[in-house]
Amino acid sequence: MNLREARFSVIDLETTGLNLLKDEILSIAIVPMKGTKILAGESYYTFVKPETYDLKSMKIHGIDPKTLEKAPKFSKIAEEVKKKIGDSVIVGHAVEIDFDFLKKAFKAEGIELKNKCIDIALLEKWLSDRLGERKCTADLSLDSLIRDYNLSVRFRHDALADAFLTAQIFQIQLLKLMKYGLTSLERVLSIIESTKMTRIDFIF
């Protein structure tokens, strides 16, 4: 499939932590794209009430516990989120973490998530190593990529804001790939599959 026709869902989650066994989703943001076009008007954002965490003791991400108390549990929005993502390619920064949390949450509702994923940090590393499009791959954190691409930042770390910034970075990356004649979605997915890093390389 040509990249310009491909559909992407750029996601960002806020969670109670990074431990997949015990931590839970607090918010979900999805920014859809078709090719290089960011469909900002179709973005989706919701808080999620965790199943087991004591909201009164939680002070995380600046989210008011009262907001989470009123938020829907994932079971109430699972079908809505799945419909929003559809069969699109899921894009994110350190996307494996968010994807694992989504898969776990969907599995609890009897839904299997099989979407392909693209990590913008892995793609950035490939652009650097193979095409010389980046001076240094030492820091591939989201903050670093935002600075390198001179993106305007008005608010962080809201999940929707981070998802939109991630979408802007991915948009530029797609244009770079196309400049070099790399226009196939399948080729980009194979690039991601062949590019390896440890999580610490681009999260912190």
N, C-alpha and C positions, 0 to 999 in steps of 0.2 A: 504494500500500500504506500502511496506517495505521502510524504510527511504533511503536505498541505491539506490532505483529505482526512488525516488521522484525527481522532478525538481523544483528548487527554482530560484527566481530572487531577488538578494540582491540589494536593491535600496537606493539611497541617492539623495535628492533634495536640491538645494539652492533656496531660495525664498527671496522676498523683505521683508518678515516679517512672523509672525505666525498668522496673522488675515486672516482667510479663506475668509471673506467677501470682503476684499479689496486688499490683497496681492497676488502676482503672482509668478509663477515659473521662475527662472533664468537659471537653469541648471538641467539636469537629468543624473544620472549615473546608469547603470544596470550591475551587475556582475552575470552571470548565474552559477548555480551549479547543478550537478547531484549527488544526495546523498552527500557524504562528499568531492567530487571532485570539486574544484573551476576551472571553465572554463575561466581562465583569458583572453585567446586569443579571446574569443567571447564577451568580454565586450563592452558596448555601452556607449558613452558619448557625450552629445551635450549641447551647450548653447541654451537658448530660449529667444527670444525677447519678452518682456512683452507688453501687449496690451495698457495699459493706463499710465504706469509710465513714468515720464520725465527722460530720460536716462542721460541728461546733469547734473541733480541734484543728481544723484545716485552715491554714493561711498560705495559699499557694497561687502563684501567677497573678496575684492581685485580684483574684476572683472572690467576690463576696459570697460567703457560705449561704446567705439567704437566697442569692440568685440560683445556686445549685439546688437548694431545697425545693424551689419552685420548678426546676427544669425537669423535662421528661427523662425517664430511664431509657436506656438504649433499646430495650425491648419494644418501646412505643414508637421509636423512629427508625427501626432497622429496615423496614420495607421502603420507607421514604429515602433513606440514605442509599440503599442498594439501587433503587430506581434512578437516583441522581448520578451514581457512578456508572451504572449499566455495564457495558462491555468495553468501556474506554480504558486506555492505558493510564495507570496511576503514576503520578509524578510527585516527587517531593525531595526534600533535603534529608539525608539519612533516612530515606523512605522505608527501609526495611523495618525500622522500629515501629513507625506508625502503621505500616501494613500488617505487622504481626498483631498489634493491638486490635486492629479492625477485624482481622481473621478470627481472633479469639472471641470477640464480641458477637460476630455473626454466627460463629459455630454454636454458641450458646442458644441461638435462635433457630438452629437447624438450617442455616444458610452457609453454603460454601463459597468463598471468595477465590476466584481463579484468575483475576486480572493480571496482566503483565505490568511490570514496574520499571520506571526510569528514575535513577537517582542523579540529581543535578551535580552532586559532588563528584561522583564517578565519571559523569560525562565531562565535567570540567578537567579532571585529571587526564582523560584521554585527549581532549583538545590541546592540553599542554604538552603531553608526551609525544603525541603523533603529529600534531599540526603546528606546534610552537606558538599556540595562541595565548599562552600565559607565561609570565616570566618565572614564576615560582609556584610549586605545588605544596609548599610547606604548610600553608594554612588554607584549608578549604571549608572552614566554618561558614555558616550562613552570613554572619556579620562581615567576614572578610570578603565574600563574594559580593555582598551589597556595596561595600566600599569600592571594590575593584571595578564594578560596573557603574559606579557613580549614580546609584539610584537614590531618589528622594525618600527619606524616611521621616514620617510624621508621628508614627506611633508604633511601639514594640512592647511586649511580645504577645499581642493579641493573635490568636490562631488565624483569623481571617487576614489580618495585616501581613503576617508571615507567609501565608499561602499566596497572597497577591504579589509579594516581593519575589517569592520563589517562581511564580508564573512569569514575571518580567525577566528574571535571569534565564529561565528555560527558553523564552521567546528569543532572546539574543543568541543563545546557544544553537537553536534551530537555524537561525539565519546564517550563523557561521558554518554549520554543516552544509547548508545548501550552497554557500559560496564555493565550497570545495566539491560540489557535485554529489554530495551524500544526501539523497532525497528519499531513500527508502526507510520506512519504519522498521522493517525487519533488520536492516543493516544497523540501525541505531540500537535496537534491542540486543543484537549480537555484540555490539561494542560494550554495552553495559555488562553483559554476561562475562566478557573476557577481561574486564577491568576490575582488578581486585584491590581493596584497601581494608585496613582494620577500622573499626568504628572510631577509634580515638584519633585517626588521621583527619577527620573532618567534622567531628561533633563539637569538640571543646576548643 
